Amino acid sequence: MKELVEYLVKALVDNPEQARVTEVEGEQSVIYEVRVAPEDMGKIIGKQGRIAKAIRTIVRAACVKNGKKAIVEILE
């Protein structure tokens, strides 16, 4: 699942080499922390958060098979 998040993020930014995704696994959920270059922050969030919401929707739908809840956090 981490690979899916990395693929989506790196496809959207201008500096894919600076994009980092870390996975924090809990008992009932998995948190994916996304870090990108400051100039790429707007491309990940999108107008009114539409791109960020779309990424979260895709990841949640893909995690249904695992039986865990997925959370995508976009950090600076």
N, C-alpha and C positions, 0 to 999 in steps of 0.2 A: 504494500500500500504506500509505503514511503516513496517508492520509485514513481508511482503515479503522481504524487504531489510534486516531486522534483521535476518530472516531465512537464506538467502543466505550468509550473512557475518559470522554468527555464525557457519555455516557448514564448512566454509573454514579455520577458525583460530584455533590455539592451545589453546588459552585462551578465550573462548566464554563469560566468565563472565565479561571480560574487554571491550567487544565490545559494543559501544553505537551508536544509530542512533537517530538523532533529525530531526524533520520535521519543515521547515520554509515555510509557505504558503503565496504566493503572489496572485495578481489578476489573472494572466494568467499562473503562474508556481508554482511548488512545488519543494523545494530544500531539499534533504535528505543529511544531514551531517553525515558521517561515521567516527567514531573514534575507533581505535583498539590499542592494546599494540604495542610498537615500534618493538618488535621482530616479530610481525605478519604482519607488513606493506608490506613486500615482497610477502606474500601469497595473500593479497588482490589485489595488483597491478599486479602481475604475470610478466612473461617474456615479455618485450616490451609492457607492459600494456594490455595484452590480457584479463586477468581475469576482470580487471576494466572495460574494454570496453564491455565485455560480460554482466556484471552486469548492466551497463547503458542501454544496448540494451534491456534486459529483462524488466527493470523497465519502459522504454519508451513505449514498446509495451503494457505493462499492463495498462499504464495511458491513452492510446488512448480512452478508454471508458469514462473516466472522462472529456475529453475535455480540459485537462490542460497539459502543458509541464512539464516533470519531469527531474530534474537535480540531479545527484549523485556526491557529492564532498567527496573526501577522505582526511581527515585532520589528523594531528598528535595530 
